[in-house]
Amino acid sequence: MTTNTTKKTTAEADESAAAATDITEARPQRSARRTSDVVGPALGDGQQPETVTLSHHLRIDGTDYTPGAEITVSPDYARRLRGQGFTART
């Protein structure tokens, strides 16, 4: 079985490498929407963080939180935690 292949010359290889470099440099910088004190998903536009007290052990983003720990989360995430029974009734 034969395969038709063409070898790139060094000039063509340099041009394709330069083109790949130009593409990566043209990408815009991502802005960090997550603040360091908010645990879990990032806040949406115009949302204020909520503080919840956990009733069960919970692992979020590789960090363990014990029962009774108070964490600051987005309102959407707080609603999900309440619905799943992870927050204390206080």
KEKE-3310 file (N, C-alpha, C; in steps of 0.2 Angstrom, whole numbers, plus 5000, padded with zeros to 4 digits):
npx = (5004:5003:5006:5003:5013:5018:5033:5036:5045:5059:5056:5042:5038:5042:5034:5021:5022:5024:5012:5004:5008:5004:4990:4988:4992:4983:4972:4960:4962:4956:4944:4944:4930:4927:4928:4940:4934:4922:4915:4913:4903:4905:4900:4885:4881:4879:4875:4874:4885:4880:4880:4881:4878:4885:4877:4881:4896:4905:4913:4921:4927:4939:4942:4939:4925:4918:4904:4895:4903:4905:4902:4904:4894:4887:4871:4863:4870:4868:4855:4854:4861:4853:4842:4846:4849:4861:4863:4862:4847:4845)
npy = (4994:5011:5027:5044:5057:5073:5082:5095:5110:5118:5132:5133:5126:5135:5146:5141:5138:5151:5156:5149:5154:5168:5166:5162:5173:5183:5180:5186:5192:5183:5188:5187:5182:5176:5179:5179:5175:5169:5153:5139:5140:5154:5171:5179:5192:5207:5200:5197:5190:5176:5170:5154:5141:5125:5109:5097:5087:5093:5094:5105:5111:5104:5107:5103:5105:5106:5100:5114:5124:5140:5147:5157:5159:5160:5166:5157:5145:5143:5141:5129:5121:5122:5115:5102:5099:5102:5113:5121:5123:5137)
npz = (5000:4995:4999:4995:4999:5003:5006:5017:5013:5022:5022:5020:5031:5041:5038:5041:5054:5059:5056:5064:5076:5075:5075:5089:5096:5092:5100:5111:5128:5142:5154:5171:5179:5191:5208:5222:5234:5232:5231:5221:5206:5196:5199:5191:5180:5189:5200:5218:5230:5241:5258:5265:5276:5278:5280:5278:5274:5260:5244:5235:5220:5222:5236:5252:5262:5279:5289:5295:5291:5284:5268:5254:5240:5223:5220:5212:5214:5228:5229:5222:5231:5243:5238:5236:5249:5256:5264:5280:5291:5295)
capx = (5000:5007:5003:5006:5014:5023:5037:5037:5052:5060:5053:5035:5037:5043:5028:5016:5024:5023:5005:5001:5010:5000:4983:4987:4993:4977:4966:4959:4963:4950:4944:4942:4924:4927:4931:4943:4930:4916:4916:4909:4902:4906:4894:4883:4882:4874:4873:4878:4886:4877:4884:4877:4881:4884:4875:4885:4902:4905:4919:4920:4934:4945:4943:4934:4921:4915:4898:4895:4907:4901:4905:4901:4893:4883:4864:4861:4873:4865:4848:4855:4863:4847:4837:4849:4850:4867:4863:4859:4841:4846)
capy = (5000:5017:5034:5050:5062:5078:5085:5103:5113:5122:5138:5131:5124:5141:5150:5138:5139:5158:5158:5147:5159:5174:5165:5162:5180:5187:5179:5191:5190:5181:5192:5183:5184:5174:5182:5174:5173:5165:5146:5136:5143:5162:5176:5181:5199:5210:5196:5198:5183:5174:5166:5148:5137:5119:5104:5090:5087:5095:5095:5110:5112:5100:5109:5100:5109:5102:5103:5120:5129:5145:5148:5162:5156:5164:5165:5151:5139:5143:5138:5122:5118:5121:5110:5096:5098:5103:5119:5121:5127:5143)
capz = (5000:4995:5001:4992:5004:5001:5011:5017:5014:5028:5021:5021:5038:5045:5037:5044:5062:5060:5055:5070:5082:5074:5077:5096:5098:5091:5104:5117:5135:5145:5160:5177:5182:5198:5213:5225:5240:5230:5230:5216:5200:5196:5199:5185:5180:5193:5206:5224:5233:5247:5263:5267:5281:5276:5285:5276:5271:5253:5241:5229:5216:5226:5243:5257:5267:5284:5291:5299:5287:5280:5262:5250:5234:5219:5222:5209:5217:5234:5228:5221:5237:5247:5235:5237:5256:5259:5269:5287:5291:5300)
cpx = (5004:5003:5007:5007:5019:5027:5037:5044:5053:5056:5045:5034:5038:5037:5022:5016:5022:5016:5001:5002:5005:4993:4983:4988:4987:4971:4966:4960:4956:4950:4941:4936:4923:4931:4934:4939:4924:4918:4911:4908:4903:4899:4892:4883:4876:4872:4877:4879:4882:4881:4879:4881:4879:4881:4878:4892:4902:4912:4918:4926:4940:4946:4937:4931:4917:4908:4899:4899:4903:4905:4901:4900:4888:4875:4861:4863:4870:4858:4849:4857:4858:4843:4840:4851:4856:4868:4859:4852:4842:4843)
cpy = (5006:5023:5039:5055:5067:5081:5092:5105:5117:5129:5138:5130:5130:5145:5147:5139:5146:5160:5155:5151:5165:5172:5165:5169:5184:5186:5184:5188:5188:5185:5187:5186:5182:5177:5177:5171:5169:5158:5143:5140:5151:5165:5178:5189:5202:5206:5198:5191:5182:5169:5160:5144:5130:5114:5098:5092:5089:5096:5099:5112:5110:5103:5106:5105:5105:5104:5109:5125:5134:5147:5153:5159:5161:5162:5158:5145:5138:5140:5131:5118:5117:5116:5103:5094:5098:5109:5118:5125:5132:5149)
cpz = (5000:4997:4998:4998:5001:5007:5011:5017:5020:5028:5023:5028:5043:5044:5041:5052:5063:5060:5061:5076:5081:5077:5085:5099:5097:5095:5110:5123:5138:5152:5165:5180:5189:5203:5218:5231:5238:5228:5225:5209:5201:5196:5192:5185:5184:5199:5212:5227:5240:5251:5265:5272:5279:5282:5284:5274:5263:5250:5235:5226:5220:5233:5247:5262:5272:5286:5296:5296:5284:5274:5258:5243:5230:5221:5218:5212:5224:5234:5226:5227:5242:5244:5236:5245:5259:5263:5275:5287:5297:5298)
residu = (MET:THR:THR:ASN:THR:THR:LYS:LYS:THR:THR:ALA:GLU:ALA:ASP:GLU:SER:ALA:ALA:ALA:ALA:THR:ASP:ILE:THR:GLU:ALA:ARG:PRO:GLN:ARG:SER:ALA:ARG:ARG:THR:SER:ASP:VAL:VAL:GLY:PRO:ALA:LEU:GLY:ASP:GLY:GLN:GLN:PRO:GLU:THR:VAL:THR:LEU:SER:HIS:HIS:LEU:ARG:ILE:ASP:GLY:THR:ASP:TYR:THR:PRO:GLY:ALA:GLU:ILE:THR:VAL:SER:PRO:ASP:TYR:ALA:ARG:ARG:LEU:ARG:GLY:GLN:GLY:PHE:THR:ALA:ARG:THR)
# end
